[in-house]
């Protein structure tokens, strides 16, 4: 998993993985993972895909209508 995260971050920010390893931090990893997850949620919402939501969240939405 760590190698995929490094590759994803390097692609996202346009740096070589070796440079990311030398200069990056766990904070960079946290920010990158958060941004990618946010992007995935927004894309899922745009496609009406609610599989990322829990049953209780879906029930709350239904009950609010």
CHARMM-style PDB file with segment names, atoms N, HN, CA, C and O in Angstrom:
ATOM      1  N   UNK     1       0.819  -1.195   0.000  1.00  0.00      PROA
ATOM      2  CA  UNK     1       0.000   0.000   0.000  1.00  0.00      PROA
ATOM      3  C   UNK     1       0.860   1.254   0.000  1.00  0.00      PROA
ATOM      4  O   UNK     1       0.527   2.235  -0.665  1.00  0.00      PROA
ATOM      5  N   UNK     2       1.957   1.232   0.736  1.00  0.00      PROA
ATOM      6  HN  UNK     2       2.228   0.435   1.277  1.00  0.00      PROA
ATOM      7  CA  UNK     2       2.805   2.413   0.834  1.00  0.00      PROA
ATOM      8  C   UNK     2       3.396   2.788  -0.523  1.00  0.00      PROA
ATOM      9  O   UNK     2       3.497   3.971  -0.851  1.00  0.00      PROA
ATOM     10  N   UNK     3       3.780   1.801  -1.302  1.00  0.00      PROA
ATOM     11  HN  UNK     3       3.697   0.840  -1.035  1.00  0.00      PROA
ATOM     12  CA  UNK     3       4.364   2.084  -2.616  1.00  0.00      PROA
ATOM     13  C   UNK     3       3.329   2.732  -3.524  1.00  0.00      PROA
ATOM     14  O   UNK     3       3.651   3.660  -4.266  1.00  0.00      PROA
ATOM     15  N   UNK     4       2.090   2.252  -3.473  1.00  0.00      PROA
ATOM     16  HN  UNK     4       1.829   1.498  -2.870  1.00  0.00      PROA
ATOM     17  CA  UNK     4       1.040   2.864  -4.283  1.00  0.00      PROA
ATOM     18  C   UNK     4       0.764   4.292  -3.839  1.00  0.00      PROA
ATOM     19  O   UNK     4       0.525   5.162  -4.677  1.00  0.00      PROA
ATOM     20  N   UNK     5       0.794   4.545  -2.548  1.00  0.00      PROA
ATOM     21  HN  UNK     5       0.988   3.839  -1.868  1.00  0.00      PROA
ATOM     22  CA  UNK     5       0.591   5.907  -2.042  1.00  0.00      PROA
ATOM     23  C   UNK     5       1.702   6.827  -2.515  1.00  0.00      PROA
ATOM     24  O   UNK     5       1.446   7.963  -2.915  1.00  0.00      PROA
ATOM     25  N   UNK     6       2.928   6.344  -2.471  1.00  0.00      PROA
ATOM     26  HN  UNK     6       3.136   5.421  -2.146  1.00  0.00      PROA
ATOM     27  CA  UNK     6       4.058   7.158  -2.931  1.00  0.00      PROA
ATOM     28  C   UNK     6       3.925   7.441  -4.417  1.00  0.00      PROA
ATOM     29  O   UNK     6       4.144   8.570  -4.854  1.00  0.00      PROA
ATOM     30  N   UNK     7       3.571   6.431  -5.196  1.00  0.00      PROA
ATOM     31  HN  UNK     7       3.393   5.513  -4.841  1.00  0.00      PROA
ATOM     32  CA  UNK     7       3.400   6.623  -6.634  1.00  0.00      PROA
ATOM     33  C   UNK     7       2.280   7.612  -6.925  1.00  0.00      PROA
ATOM     34  O   UNK     7       2.430   8.493  -7.772  1.00  0.00      PROA
ATOM     35  N   UNK     8       1.166   7.469  -6.229  1.00  0.00      PROA
ATOM     36  HN  UNK     8       1.045   6.753  -5.541  1.00  0.00      PROA
ATOM     37  CA  UNK     8       0.025   8.365  -6.430  1.00  0.00      PROA
ATOM     38  C   UNK     8       0.394   9.794  -6.077  1.00  0.00      PROA
ATOM     39  O   UNK     8       0.067  10.724  -6.816  1.00  0.00      PROA
ATOM     40  N   UNK     9       1.072   9.974  -4.957  1.00  0.00      PROA
ATOM     41  HN  UNK     9       1.338   9.220  -4.357  1.00  0.00      PROA
ATOM     42  CA  UNK     9       1.488  11.323  -4.556  1.00  0.00      PROA
ATOM     43  C   UNK     9       2.469  11.915  -5.569  1.00  0.00      PROA
ATOM     44  O   UNK     9       2.356  13.085  -5.937  1.00  0.00      PROA
ATOM     45  N   UNK    10       3.415  11.118  -6.012  1.00  0.00      PROA
ATOM     46  HN  UNK    10       3.506  10.168  -5.714  1.00  0.00      PROA
ATOM     47  CA  UNK    10       4.409  11.611  -6.972  1.00  0.00      PROA
ATOM     48  C   UNK    10       3.728  12.041  -8.269  1.00  0.00      PROA
ATOM     49  O   UNK    10       4.063  13.084  -8.831  1.00  0.00      PROA
ATOM     50  N   UNK    11       2.781  11.248  -8.740  1.00  0.00      PROA
ATOM     51  HN  UNK    11       2.508  10.401  -8.283  1.00  0.00      PROA
ATOM     52  CA  UNK    11       2.045  11.626  -9.946  1.00  0.00      PROA
ATOM     53  C   UNK    11       1.228  12.885  -9.727  1.00  0.00      PROA
ATOM     54  O   UNK    11       1.227  13.785 -10.567  1.00  0.00      PROA
ATOM     55  N   UNK    12       0.531  12.951  -8.600  1.00  0.00      PROA
ATOM     56  HN  UNK    12       0.531  12.219  -7.918  1.00  0.00      PROA
ATOM     57  CA  UNK    12      -0.340  14.095  -8.298  1.00  0.00      PROA
ATOM     58  C   UNK    12       0.444  15.403  -8.245  1.00  0.00      PROA
ATOM     59  O   UNK    12      -0.024  16.432  -8.732  1.00  0.00      PROA
ATOM     60  N   UNK    13       1.627  15.361  -7.657  1.00  0.00      PROA
ATOM     61  HN  UNK    13       2.007  14.525  -7.261  1.00  0.00      PROA
ATOM     62  CA  UNK    13       2.407  16.585  -7.460  1.00  0.00      PROA
ATOM     63  C   UNK    13       3.556  16.753  -8.441  1.00  0.00      PROA
ATOM     64  O   UNK    13       4.316  17.717  -8.352  1.00  0.00      PROA
ATOM     65  N   UNK    14       3.684  15.818  -9.376  1.00  0.00      PROA
ATOM     66  HN  UNK    14       3.067  15.035  -9.448  1.00  0.00      PROA
ATOM     67  CA  UNK    14       4.659  15.959 -10.455  1.00  0.00      PROA
ATOM     68  C   UNK    14       6.111  15.910 -10.000  1.00  0.00      PROA
ATOM     69  O   UNK    14       6.946  16.677 -10.480  1.00  0.00      PROA
ATOM     70  N   UNK    15       6.407  15.006  -9.076  1.00  0.00      PROA
ATOM     71  HN  UNK    15       5.730  14.383  -8.687  1.00  0.00      PROA
ATOM     72  CA  UNK    15       7.798  14.828  -8.635  1.00  0.00      PROA
ATOM     73  C   UNK    15       8.169  13.358  -8.752  1.00  0.00      PROA
ATOM     74  O   UNK    15       7.302  12.486  -8.810  1.00  0.00      PROA
ATOM     75  N   UNK    16       9.458  13.100  -8.786  1.00  0.00      PROA
ATOM     76  HN  UNK    16      10.162  13.808  -8.739  1.00  0.00      PROA
ATOM     77  CA  UNK    16       9.917  11.719  -8.809  1.00  0.00      PROA
ATOM     78  C   UNK    16       9.695  11.094  -7.438  1.00  0.00      PROA
ATOM     79  O   UNK    16       9.826  11.769  -6.417  1.00  0.00      PROA
ATOM     80  N   UNK    17       9.359   9.800  -7.411  1.00  0.00      PROA
ATOM     81  HN  UNK    17       9.253   9.252  -8.240  1.00  0.00      PROA
ATOM     82  CA  UNK    17       9.171   9.129  -6.118  1.00  0.00      PROA
ATOM     83  C   UNK    17      10.392   9.242  -5.205  1.00  0.00      PROA
ATOM     84  O   UNK    17      10.237   9.362  -3.990  1.00  0.00      PROA
ATOM     85  N   UNK    18      11.589   9.205  -5.762  1.00  0.00      PROA
ATOM     86  HN  UNK    18      11.714   9.108  -6.749  1.00  0.00      PROA
ATOM     87  CA  UNK    18      12.801   9.324  -4.940  1.00  0.00      PROA
ATOM     88  C   UNK    18      12.872  10.692  -4.260  1.00  0.00      PROA
ATOM     89  O   UNK    18      13.309  10.795  -3.114  1.00  0.00      PROA
ATOM     90  N   UNK    19      12.451  11.723  -4.955  1.00  0.00      PROA
ATOM     91  HN  UNK    19      12.096  11.639  -5.886  1.00  0.00      PROA
ATOM     92  CA  UNK    19      12.441  13.059  -4.346  1.00  0.00      PROA
ATOM     93  C   UNK    19      11.378  13.136  -3.257  1.00  0.00      PROA
ATOM     94  O   UNK    19      11.599  13.735  -2.205  1.00  0.00      PROA
ATOM     95  N   UNK    20      10.226  12.527  -3.516  1.00  0.00      PROA
ATOM     96  HN  UNK    20      10.046  12.041  -4.371  1.00  0.00      PROA
ATOM     97  CA  UNK    20       9.164  12.499  -2.516  1.00  0.00      PROA
ATOM     98  C   UNK    20       9.628  11.777  -1.253  1.00  0.00      PROA
ATOM     99  O   UNK    20       9.361  12.229  -0.140  1.00  0.00      PROA
ATOM    100  N   UNK    21      10.322  10.658  -1.430  1.00  0.00      PROA
ATOM    101  HN  UNK    21      10.539  10.291  -2.334  1.00  0.00      PROA
ATOM    102  CA  UNK    21      10.847   9.924  -0.272  1.00  0.00      PROA
ATOM    103  C   UNK    21      11.868  10.753   0.503  1.00  0.00      PROA
ATOM    104  O   UNK    21      11.914  10.703   1.733  1.00  0.00      PROA
ATOM    105  N   UNK    22      12.676  11.504  -0.215  1.00  0.00      PROA
ATOM    106  HN  UNK    22      12.638  11.544  -1.214  1.00  0.00      PROA
ATOM    107  CA  UNK    22      13.722  12.291   0.434  1.00  0.00      PROA
ATOM    108  C   UNK    22      13.155  13.518   1.143  1.00  0.00      PROA
ATOM    109  O   UNK    22      13.645  13.902   2.205  1.00  0.00      PROA
ATOM    110  N   UNK    23      12.121  14.137   0.559  1.00  0.00      PROA
ATOM    111  HN  UNK    23      11.724  13.825  -0.304  1.00  0.00      PROA
ATOM    112  CA  UNK    23      11.656  15.426   1.076  1.00  0.00      PROA
ATOM    113  C   UNK    23      10.255  15.391   1.676  1.00  0.00      PROA
ATOM    114  O   UNK    23       9.870  16.318   2.387  1.00  0.00      PROA
ATOM    115  N   UNK    24       9.484  14.338   1.402  1.00  0.00      PROA
ATOM    116  HN  UNK    24       9.797  13.584   0.824  1.00  0.00      PROA
ATOM    117  CA  UNK    24       8.112  14.286   1.872  1.00  0.00      PROA
ATOM    118  C   UNK    24       8.003  13.903   3.335  1.00  0.00      PROA
ATOM    119  O   UNK    24       8.960  13.425   3.944  1.00  0.00      PROA
ATOM    120  N   UNK    25       6.819  14.123   3.886  1.00  0.00      PROA
ATOM    121  HN  UNK    25       6.041  14.511   3.392  1.00  0.00      PROA
ATOM    122  CA  UNK    25       6.578  13.781   5.285  1.00  0.00      PROA
ATOM    123  C   UNK    25       5.245  13.050   5.409  1.00  0.00      PROA
ATOM    124  O   UNK    25       4.498  12.924   4.439  1.00  0.00      PROA
ATOM    125  N   UNK    26       4.964  12.576   6.601  1.00  0.00      PROA
ATOM    126  HN  UNK    26       5.571  12.678   7.389  1.00  0.00      PROA
ATOM    127  CA  UNK    26       3.676  11.918   6.830  1.00  0.00      PROA
ATOM    128  C   UNK    26       2.531  12.916   6.696  1.00  0.00      PROA
ATOM    129  O   UNK    26       1.412  12.529   6.362  1.00  0.00      PROA
ATOM    130  N   UNK    27       2.794  14.185   6.951  1.00  0.00      PROA
ATOM    131  HN  UNK    27       3.703  14.501   7.223  1.00  0.00      PROA
ATOM    132  CA  UNK    27       1.768  15.219   6.749  1.00  0.00      PROA
ATOM    133  C   UNK    27       1.402  15.310   5.271  1.00  0.00      PROA
ATOM    134  O   UNK    27       0.227  15.439   4.930  1.00  0.00      PROA
ATOM    135  N   UNK    28       2.396  15.245   4.399  1.00  0.00      PROA
ATOM    136  HN  UNK    28       3.351  15.140   4.677  1.00  0.00      PROA
ATOM    137  CA  UNK    28       2.141  15.253   2.961  1.00  0.00      PROA
ATOM    138  C   UNK    28       1.272  14.067   2.569  1.00  0.00      PROA
ATOM    139  O   UNK    28       0.349  14.204   1.766  1.00  0.00      PROA
ATOM    140  N   UNK    29       1.567  12.912   3.132  1.00  0.00      PROA
ATOM    141  HN  UNK    29       2.317  12.800   3.784  1.00  0.00      PROA
ATOM    142  CA  UNK    29       0.786  11.705   2.858  1.00  0.00      PROA
ATOM    143  C   UNK    29      -0.649  11.872   3.337  1.00  0.00      PROA
ATOM    144  O   UNK    29      -1.586  11.498   2.632  1.00  0.00      PROA
ATOM    145  N   UNK    30      -0.828  12.428   4.521  1.00  0.00      PROA
ATOM    146  HN  UNK    30      -0.067  12.733   5.094  1.00  0.00      PROA
ATOM    147  CA  UNK    30      -2.161  12.667   5.070  1.00  0.00      PROA
ATOM    148  C   UNK    30      -2.960  13.606   4.165  1.00  0.00      PROA
ATOM    149  O   UNK    30      -4.115  13.326   3.847  1.00  0.00      PROA
ATOM    150  N   UNK    31      -2.356  14.706   3.755  1.00  0.00      PROA
ATOM    151  HN  UNK    31      -1.417  14.934   4.013  1.00  0.00      PROA
ATOM    152  CA  UNK    31      -3.041  15.681   2.900  1.00  0.00      PROA
ATOM    153  C   UNK    31      -3.394  15.052   1.554  1.00  0.00      PROA
ATOM    154  O   UNK    31      -4.508  15.232   1.062  1.00  0.00      PROA
ATOM    155  N   UNK    32      -2.473  14.329   0.965  1.00  0.00      PROA
ATOM    156  HN  UNK    32      -1.568  14.183   1.365  1.00  0.00      PROA
ATOM    157  CA  UNK    32      -2.721  13.691  -0.328  1.00  0.00      PROA
ATOM    158  C   UNK    32      -3.851  12.673  -0.239  1.00  0.00      PROA
ATOM    159  O   UNK    32      -4.749  12.665  -1.081  1.00  0.00      PROA
ATOM    160  N   UNK    33      -3.810  11.812   0.781  1.00  0.00      PROA
ATOM    161  HN  UNK    33      -3.081  11.818   1.465  1.00  0.00      PROA
ATOM    162  CA  UNK    33      -4.869  10.814   0.940  1.00  0.00      PROA
ATOM    163  C   UNK    33      -6.226  11.475   1.171  1.00  0.00      PROA
ATOM    164  O   UNK    33      -7.237  11.017   0.638  1.00  0.00      PROA
ATOM    165  N   UNK    34      -6.253  12.537   1.955  1.00  0.00      PROA
ATOM    166  HN  UNK    34      -5.431  12.909   2.387  1.00  0.00      PROA
ATOM    167  CA  UNK    34      -7.504  13.255   2.215  1.00  0.00      PROA
ATOM    168  C   UNK    34      -8.054  13.880   0.936  1.00  0.00      PROA
ATOM    169  O   UNK    34      -9.253  13.800   0.669  1.00  0.00      PROA
ATOM    170  N   UNK    35      -7.184  14.497   0.152  1.00  0.00      PROA
ATOM    171  HN  UNK    35      -6.210  14.562   0.370  1.00  0.00      PROA
ATOM    172  CA  UNK    35      -7.612  15.132  -1.094  1.00  0.00      PROA
ATOM    173  C   UNK    35      -8.125  14.100  -2.093  1.00  0.00      PROA
ATOM    174  O   UNK    35      -9.129  14.331  -2.768  1.00  0.00      PROA
ATOM    175  N   UNK    36      -7.447  12.976  -2.186  1.00  0.00      PROA
ATOM    176  HN  UNK    36      -6.632  12.788  -1.638  1.00  0.00      PROA
ATOM    177  CA  UNK    36      -7.876  11.926  -3.111  1.00  0.00      PROA
ATOM    178  C   UNK    36      -9.216  11.348  -2.685  1.00  0.00      PROA
ATOM    179  O   UNK    36     -10.087  11.114  -3.523  1.00  0.00      PROA
ATOM    180  N   UNK    37      -9.385  11.119  -1.394  1.00  0.00      PROA
ATOM    181  HN  UNK    37      -8.678  11.310  -0.713  1.00  0.00      PROA
ATOM    182  CA  UNK    37     -10.655  10.580  -0.890  1.00  0.00      PROA
ATOM    183  C   UNK    37     -11.790  11.577  -1.130  1.00  0.00      PROA
ATOM    184  O   UNK    37     -12.885  11.175  -1.523  1.00  0.00      PROA
ATOM    185  N   UNK    38     -11.549  12.851  -0.903  1.00  0.00      PROA
ATOM    186  HN  UNK    38     -10.659  13.177  -0.583  1.00  0.00      PROA
ATOM    187  CA  UNK    38     -12.563  13.883  -1.143  1.00  0.00      PROA
ATOM    188  C   UNK    38     -12.960  13.893  -2.627  1.00  0.00      PROA
ATOM    189  O   UNK    38     -14.141  13.988  -2.960  1.00  0.00      PROA
ATOM    190  N   UNK    39     -11.976  13.794  -3.496  1.00  0.00      PROA
ATOM    191  HN  UNK    39     -11.017  13.717  -3.225  1.00  0.00      PROA
ATOM    192  CA  UNK    39     -12.243  13.760  -4.936  1.00  0.00      PROA
ATOM    193  C   UNK    39     -13.081  12.536  -5.298  1.00  0.00      PROA
ATOM    194  O   UNK    39     -14.000  12.638  -6.111  1.00  0.00      PROA
ATOM    195  N   UNK    40     -12.777  11.384  -4.708  1.00  0.00      PROA
ATOM    196  HN  UNK    40     -12.030  11.301  -4.048  1.00  0.00      PROA
ATOM    197  CA  UNK    40     -13.545  10.168  -4.983  1.00  0.00      PROA
ATOM    198  C   UNK    40     -14.992  10.311  -4.517  1.00  0.00      PROA
ATOM    199  O   UNK    40     -15.912   9.882  -5.213  1.00  0.00      PROA
ATOM    200  N   UNK    41     -15.198  10.905  -3.354  1.00  0.00      PROA
ATOM    201  HN  UNK    41     -14.451  11.254  -2.788  1.00  0.00      PROA
ATOM    202  CA  UNK    41     -16.557  11.099  -2.834  1.00  0.00      PROA
ATOM    203  C   UNK    41     -17.344  12.037  -3.746  1.00  0.00      PROA
ATOM    204  O   UNK    41     -18.502  11.762  -4.060  1.00  0.00      PROA
ATOM    205  N   UNK    42     -16.735  13.131  -4.170  1.00  0.00      PROA
ATOM    206  HN  UNK    42     -15.794  13.355  -3.915  1.00  0.00      PROA
ATOM    207  CA  UNK    42     -17.410  14.083  -5.051  1.00  0.00      PROA
ATOM    208  C   UNK    42     -17.769  13.440  -6.392  1.00  0.00      PROA
ATOM    209  O   UNK    42     -18.856  13.677  -6.919  1.00  0.00      PROA
ATOM    210  N   UNK    43     -16.871  12.634  -6.943  1.00  0.00      PROA
ATOM    211  HN  UNK    43     -15.988  12.442  -6.515  1.00  0.00      PROA
ATOM    212  CA  UNK    43     -17.149  11.943  -8.200  1.00  0.00      PROA
ATOM    213  C   UNK    43     -18.283  10.943  -8.016  1.00  0.00      PROA
ATOM    214  O   UNK    43     -19.139  10.812  -8.891  1.00  0.00      PROA
ATOM    215  N   UNK    44     -18.300  10.240  -6.896  1.00  0.00      PROA
ATOM    216  HN  UNK    44     -17.605  10.346  -6.186  1.00  0.00      PROA
ATOM    217  CA  UNK    44     -19.365   9.276  -6.622  1.00  0.00      PROA
ATOM    218  C   UNK    44     -20.705   9.983  -6.490  1.00  0.00      PROA
ATOM    219  O   UNK    44     -21.715   9.503  -7.003  1.00  0.00      PROA
ATOM    220  N   UNK    45     -20.719  11.119  -5.808  1.00  0.00      PROA
ATOM    221  HN  UNK    45     -19.898  11.509  -5.391  1.00  0.00      PROA
ATOM    222  CA  UNK    45     -21.964  11.884  -5.665  1.00  0.00      PROA
ATOM    223  C   UNK    45     -22.453  12.372  -7.020  1.00  0.00      PROA
ATOM    224  O   UNK    45     -23.654  12.357  -7.291  1.00  0.00      PROA
ATOM    225  N   UNK    46     -21.533  12.805  -7.871  1.00  0.00      PROA
ATOM    226  HN  UNK    46     -20.557  12.818  -7.651  1.00  0.00      PROA
ATOM    227  CA  UNK    46     -21.911  13.281  -9.201  1.00  0.00      PROA
ATOM    228  C   UNK    46     -22.517  12.159 -10.039  1.00  0.00      PROA
ATOM    229  O   UNK    46     -23.350  12.406 -10.911  1.00  0.00      PROA
ATOM    230  N   UNK    47     -22.093  10.929  -9.768  1.00  0.00      PROA
ATOM    231  HN  UNK    47     -21.416  10.729  -9.060  1.00  0.00      PROA
ATOM    232  CA  UNK    47     -22.605   9.768 -10.511  1.00  0.00      PROA
ATOM    233  C   UNK    47     -23.743   9.068  -9.781  1.00  0.00      PROA
ATOM    234  O   UNK    47     -24.155   7.974 -10.167  1.00  0.00      PROA
ATOM    235  N   UNK    48     -24.253   9.704  -8.719  1.00  0.00      PROA
ATOM    236  HN  UNK    48     -23.918  10.592  -8.405  1.00  0.00      PROA
ATOM    237  CA  UNK    48     -25.313   9.114  -7.887  1.00  0.00      PROA
ATOM    238  C   UNK    48     -24.918   7.751  -7.338  1.00  0.00      PROA
ATOM    239  O   UNK    48     -25.753   6.853  -7.236  1.00  0.00      PROA
ATOM    240  N   UNK    49     -23.657   7.599  -6.987  1.00  0.00      PROA
ATOM    241  HN  UNK    49     -22.978   8.330  -7.070  1.00  0.00      PROA
ATOM    242  CA  UNK    49     -23.150   6.366  -6.378  1.00  0.00      PROA
ATOM    243  C   UNK    49     -22.962   6.627  -4.890  1.00  0.00      PROA
ATOM    244  O   UNK    49     -22.059   7.365  -4.493  1.00  0.00      PROA
ATOM    245  N   UNK    50     -23.793   6.036  -4.086  1.00  0.00      PROA
ATOM    246  HN  UNK    50     -24.526   5.436  -4.408  1.00  0.00      PROA
ATOM    247  CA  UNK    50     -23.747   6.286  -2.658  1.00  0.00      PROA
ATOM    248  C   UNK    50     -23.162   5.105  -1.882  1.00  0.00      PROA
ATOM    249  O   UNK    50     -23.413   4.973  -0.684  1.00  0.00      PROA
ATOM    250  N   UNK    51     -22.395   4.255  -2.540  1.00  0.00      PROA
ATOM    251  HN  UNK    51     -22.191   4.362  -3.513  1.00  0.00      PROA
ATOM    252  CA  UNK    51     -21.829   3.077  -1.892  1.00  0.00      PROA
ATOM    253  C   UNK    51     -20.802   3.447  -0.817  1.00  0.00      PROA
ATOM    254  O   UNK    51     -20.488   2.622   0.041  1.00  0.00      PROA
ATOM    255  N   UNK    52     -20.279   4.671  -0.855  1.00  0.00      PROA
ATOM    256  HN  UNK    52     -20.534   5.341  -1.552  1.00  0.00      PROA
ATOM    257  CA  UNK    52     -19.310   5.096   0.149  1.00  0.00      PROA
ATOM    258  C   UNK    52     -19.976   5.506   1.455  1.00  0.00      PROA
ATOM    259  O   UNK    52     -19.292   5.741   2.451  1.00  0.00      PROA
ATOM    260  N   UNK    53     -21.306   5.595   1.460  1.00  0.00      PROA
ATOM    261  HN  UNK    53     -21.862   5.404   0.651  1.00  0.00      PROA
ATOM    262  CA  UNK    53     -22.032   6.028   2.653  1.00  0.00      PROA
ATOM    263  C   UNK    53     -22.527   4.823   3.449  1.00  0.00      PROA
ATOM    264  O   UNK    53     -22.844   3.772   2.892  1.00  0.00      PROA
ATOM    265  N   UNK    54     -22.582   5.005   4.755  1.00  0.00      PROA
ATOM    266  HN  UNK    54     -22.324   5.859   5.208  1.00  0.00      PROA
ATOM    267  CA  UNK    54     -23.068   3.930   5.608  1.00  0.00      PROA
ATOM    268  C   UNK    54     -24.588   3.859   5.546  1.00  0.00      PROA
ATOM    269  O   UNK    54     -25.244   4.795   5.089  1.00  0.00      PROA
ATOM    270  N   UNK    55     -25.135   2.754   6.004  1.00  0.00      PROA
ATOM    271  HN  UNK    55     -24.602   1.994   6.376  1.00  0.00      PROA
ATOM    272  CA  UNK    55     -26.588   2.573   6.012  1.00  0.00      PROA
ATOM    273  C   UNK    55     -27.259   3.650   6.862  1.00  0.00      PROA
ATOM    274  O   UNK    55     -28.305   4.177   6.484  1.00  0.00      PROA
ATOM    275  N   UNK    56     -26.670   3.973   7.990  1.00  0.00      PROA
ATOM    276  HN  UNK    56     -25.820   3.544   8.297  1.00  0.00      PROA
ATOM    277  CA  UNK    56     -27.276   4.985   8.863  1.00  0.00      PROA
ATOM    278  C   UNK    56     -27.284   6.368   8.209  1.00  0.00      PROA
ATOM    279  O   UNK    56     -28.219   7.143   8.409  1.00  0.00      PROA
ATOM    280  N   UNK    57     -26.244   6.678   7.429  1.00  0.00      PROA
ATOM    281  HN  UNK    57     -25.485   6.048   7.267  1.00  0.00      PROA
ATOM    282  CA  UNK    57     -26.232   7.958   6.707  1.00  0.00      PROA
ATOM    283  C   UNK    57     -27.328   8.000   5.645  1.00  0.00      PROA
ATOM    284  O   UNK    57     -27.996   9.018   5.467  1.00  0.00      PROA
ATOM    285  N   UNK    58     -27.502   6.884   4.944  1.00  0.00      PROA
ATOM    286  HN  UNK    58     -26.959   6.057   5.089  1.00  0.00      PROA
ATOM    287  CA  UNK    58     -28.551   6.825   3.923  1.00  0.00      PROA
ATOM    288  C   UNK    58     -29.954   6.926   4.547  1.00  0.00      PROA
ATOM    289  O   UNK    58     -30.840   7.574   3.990  1.00  0.00      PROA
ATOM    290  N   UNK    59     -30.141   6.290   5.686  1.00  0.00      PROA
ATOM    291  HN  UNK    59     -29.421   5.764   6.138  1.00  0.00      PROA
ATOM    292  CA  UNK    59     -31.430   6.365   6.378  1.00  0.00      PROA
ATOM    293  C   UNK    59     -31.716   7.797   6.832  1.00  0.00      PROA
ATOM    294  O   UNK    59     -32.848   8.271   6.747  1.00  0.00      PROA
ATOM    295  N   UNK    60     -30.676   8.474   7.313  1.00  0.00      PROA
ATOM    296  HN  UNK    60     -29.756   8.089   7.382  1.00  0.00      PROA
ATOM    297  CA  UNK    60     -30.834   9.869   7.752  1.00  0.00      PROA
ATOM    298  C   UNK    60     -31.240  10.764   6.583  1.00  0.00      PROA
ATOM    299  O   UNK    60     -32.073  11.657   6.740  1.00  0.00      PROA
ATOM    300  N   UNK    61     -30.653  10.525   5.414  1.00  0.00      PROA
ATOM    301  HN  UNK    61     -29.976   9.800   5.286  1.00  0.00      PROA
ATOM    302  CA  UNK    61     -31.029  11.301   4.229  1.00  0.00      PROA
ATOM    303  C   UNK    61     -32.473  11.015   3.861  1.00  0.00      PROA
ATOM    304  O   UNK    61     -33.241  11.936   3.585  1.00  0.00      PROA
ATOM    305  N   UNK    62     -32.845   9.739   3.856  1.00  0.00      PROA
ATOM    306  HN  UNK    62     -32.220   8.991   4.080  1.00  0.00      PROA
ATOM    307  CA  UNK    62     -34.225   9.355   3.533  1.00  0.00      PROA
ATOM    308  C   UNK    62     -35.217   9.989   4.509  1.00  0.00      PROA
ATOM    309  O   UNK    62     -36.258  10.496   4.090  1.00  0.00      PROA
ATOM    310  N   UNK    63     -34.911   9.966   5.769  1.00  0.00      PROA
ATOM    311  HN  UNK    63     -34.066   9.554   6.110  1.00  0.00      PROA
ATOM    312  CA  UNK    63     -35.800  10.497   6.787  1.00  0.00      PROA
ATOM    313  C   UNK    63     -35.923  12.017   6.734  1.00  0.00      PROA
ATOM    314  O   UNK    63     -36.907  12.581   7.214  1.00  0.00      PROA
ATOM    315  N   UNK    64     -34.930  12.674   6.154  1.00  0.00      PROA
ATOM    316  HN  UNK    64     -34.131  12.216   5.765  1.00  0.00      PROA
ATOM    317  CA  UNK    64     -34.971  14.136   6.080  1.00  0.00      PROA
ATOM    318  C   UNK    64     -35.846  14.640   4.926  1.00  0.00      PROA
ATOM    319  O   UNK    64     -36.121  15.835   4.821  1.00  0.00      PROA
ATOM    320  N   UNK    65     -36.273  13.728   4.078  1.00  0.00      PROA
ATOM    321  HN  UNK    65     -36.050  12.757   4.163  1.00  0.00      PROA
ATOM    322  CA  UNK    65     -37.086  14.128   2.911  1.00  0.00      PROA
ATOM    323  C   UNK    65     -38.540  14.238   3.309  1.00  0.00      PROA
ATOM    324  OT1 UNK    65     -39.386  14.561   2.475  1.00  0.00      PROA
TER     325      UNK     65
END
